[in-house]
Amino acid sequence: MPELPQVPITLEGSSVLHQMFRFDWTAWNKLPATDRAALANAFTEMLARWERGSSEGHPNQSALFSQIGHKGDLTLIHFRDSMEDLNRVELELAQTGIYPYLQLVHSYLSVVELGLYESSEKLYTQLAEKGLEPGTPEWNAGLTEGTARTAGSLASRLYPTIPPAKYLCFYPMDRKRGETVNWYAETMADRRAMMHEHMLIGRRYADSVRQIITGSIGLDDWEWGVDLFADEPVIFKKLIYEMRFDKVSAVYATFGQFFLSVRVPAANAAQWFEGTLA
């Protein structure tokens, strides 16, 4: 049999953009109340349309969150079918009357990703046993056929709705690839076993935390983005702390900044611009 690929199969879904803004409260509060109300209401109408998303096909939604801490004031997250659609969202926002009061301080671009560690080795072996060579058109056609049914069954995870949870925790992360510790130099079998242990921890929190993993290799500065949604923020600490003790995190992971935010539904957005949460 030929040497099997060491790269796990991944399935990709929604294109995702996180935008973090600082809000110019000083300039905003100098506006007459009637002007503030008009701008806030126009933004709210747009946000409500984004929240509803598409009634047919994929959800294609956006959501607004109020950031806690010094890293910014607002977070907008967008799930769309393509990178072009994300760019359209950026351009639409840039044309609004409220945009001059928004200073973009951080953004993150990625795509919903599901890694098929468990089934990759099995499918690779099946194709090799048929005499197919990795990288050939026949091999690639076999991969497409072998993953099509899986992709269909996972459509709701590949193109997710934005959970209605009250809190959002977002952070980017990498796998180490240094001279002495290199995730990508480990065998497929070893990586699969470590990822299985890692995912078991996440499953124990499934009733209280919704997790959406996005891949960003070649798209942004980190390799993955992680969105955690929950109604109780302390659960983020408990989940991430427990995961620090498994090998995937303890040995191979590097984390970026963490952003914690509280949901601002479109129905309450006008109140936020007056300095209150519902």
N, C-alpha and C positions, 0 to 999 in steps of 0.2 A: 504494500500500500504506500502511496506517496505521503510525504510529511504533511500533517494536517495543519491548517492555519491556527495561529495563536490568538487571533483577534476575534472576540466574541461578536456574534451577530447583534445588531441593534435595530430597533424599529423607531422611526421618527414620526412625530405628529405635529401638533400646533407649533407655530413660530411664536416666540414669547419675548416681550420687551418689558423691562422694569425701568421706570423713570423716577428719580428722586429729585425733588425740588426744594429749594428754600423760597419762602414767600416773603415778599417785601411789604411787611406790615406797616412800616413807616409811610411809604408812598400811598399804600392802600387807604390808610386811615385819614389821609388828607383829602380824599375824595368826598364829595357830598353823599349823604346817605342814599339818596335816590339813584345816583350813579353806581354806587356799590351794589345796590339791590339789582339793578338792571344787568350788570355784568355777572353777578352771581347766578341770577336766574337763567341767563343764556348758557352759562357753563353747566348748570344743573340739567337743563334740557338735553344738552349734548351727552352728558354723563349718563343720564337715564336711558338714552338710546343705546349707548355703548353697553350698559349693564344688561339690557334686555338681550342684546346679541341677535343671533339669527334664529328664526323660528323653524328653519329648514336646514338640514345638514348639521354641520359642526356648530358648537355654541358661539364661538368668535366673540367673546365678551371682554370687557374691561372692568376694573374696580379701583376705587379710590380708598386710600388709607392715610391716617394722620400719624406721622412719625413721632416716636417718643425719643427724646434725647437731642444731642447737638448736631447730628449728621444731616439733618434736614427737617422739613415741615410736612411735606406731602409725598406719598408714593402712589404712582399710577402703575398698574400692571395690565398688560394687554396680551390676550391670546388670540391669534389670527391664523388663517390658513397659509399665509405666505409672508416672506420678508417684505414684499411690495405692499401688502396690506398693513403691515406695521408702519412702514414709511408713510402711508396715507394717513394713519392715525396721528403720527408726529406732525405732519403738515396741517391737518385739520386743527389740531390743538394750537399750532403756531399762528393760525389766523384768528383766534378768538380774542375778544377784548380783554380777557383776564391774563393772557399770556405775558404781557410786559411786566407783570408783577411776579412771575415765576422765573426763578433762576435755576436752571438745571445743574445740579452738583454731582450727579452720578447716574449712570445708566448701565443696563446689563442686557445683552442680546444672547438668546439661546433658542433651543428647540426641544420640545418634550421628547424624552428618550427613554426607551425601555430596553435594558440589556438582557439578552437571552442566554445567560451563562449556562443555565440548566440544559437547554436544548441544542446549543451550538455544537458541542462535541458529538452528540448523537446524530445530528444532521450531517456534519462533516464526514463522519464514519460511514453513514449510509451512502453518501455520494461517492466516497472513495471505493467502497466495496462494489459499486457499479462500474468501476474503472474510469471514473471521471477525474480529470486533473484540475487542481485548484487554479483559478484564474482564467480558465477557458470559458468560451461562451456557453458550453454545455453545463459546466459547473455553476456558472452564474444563473443560468435558467433554472437549474435545480434548486438553488438557494431561494430564488424568487417564488417558485412553486411551493417549496417546503415551508416558507414563512407566511404565505398569503393567508392561509386559514387562521394562523395565530394572530396576524394583524387584524383580521376581521373580528375575532373574538375579544380583542383588546381595544376596540375603537373608542370606548368611553374613557379609557385611560390615556390613549394617545391624543384625543381631542377633548380634554376635560372641561366641564363647567367649573367656574370659579366657586369654591366652597363658600357658603354664607357665614362661615365662622367669624367671630368677633376680632380675633388677633391674627396677624401675619408675622412670621419670622422668616427672613430671607438671608441667605449667605452663599457665597461662592466657595469652591474648594478644588484642590488638585490632588492627584496621587503622586507621591514622590518618585523621582527618576534620577537620583544622584548616583555617585560612584559606588557607594556601599549599600544603599537602600534604593531599589528600583522596582516599582510595582510591575512595570512592563517587561522586566526580565524574568519574572516568575512564570511558571508553566500555567497553561490554561486550567489544568486540574487543581493546582494549588489556589489560583485566584478564584475559581468557582467555589471551592470549599470555604475560603475566607468570606466571600460574598454571601454565601448561604448563612453563615453564622451572623454576619452583619444584618441581614434582612430579617432574621428571626427576632432580633431585638425590636426592629421597627414594627413587626406584626403584633407584638405585645401591646403596642400603643395605638393600634389601629382604631379602637373604639373612641379615642379622644383626640387623635391627631391625624389630619389628612396631609399626606406628603406628595408633592409633585417634583420629580427630578427632571432637570433639563440639561442637555449637553451643549457645550459651548466651545469645544475644540475647533479652532479655525474661525470662530465667530467672535470671541471676546478673550479677555486676558487670562481667565481661569478655564478649567476643563469642564466643570459642572456648576450648575446653580441649583439650590435647594429651597423650595418653598414649603413651609410648614404652616398649616392652618389649624387653629384650635380656639375654643371658647375660654380657655384658662391659660394665661401665658406661662405660668410656672412649669407647666407640663413640657414646654420646650427645653427648659433647663434639665429636667429629669431625663428626658429622652436622649439629648445630646451628651449629657454626662455619662449615662450608662453606655452609650456607643463608644465613648472614648476608651473603654476598657477592652473592646474587641480588637483583634489584630489589624484589621483593615484601617481603623482610625488611629490606634496607638502607635503603629509602626509606619504606615504608608500615607497618612492623610496630612494635608496642609490646608488650613482654613483662612478665608479672607474676613472682611468685616461682616458683622452681624447687624441687621436692620430690623428693629421691632416696631410694628405699627398697629393701630387700632382702626377697624373698618369704619368708613364714612359712607353710608348708602347715599345714593343720589337724592333721596327724599330729605336728607339731613345736610346736604352740602352747603346750602345757603346759610345755615346756622354756623357751620365751621368758619365761613368767611366773616362772620361777626364775632368770632373768637369763642365759640361754645361748642361742646359736643352734646348730642341729644342724650 
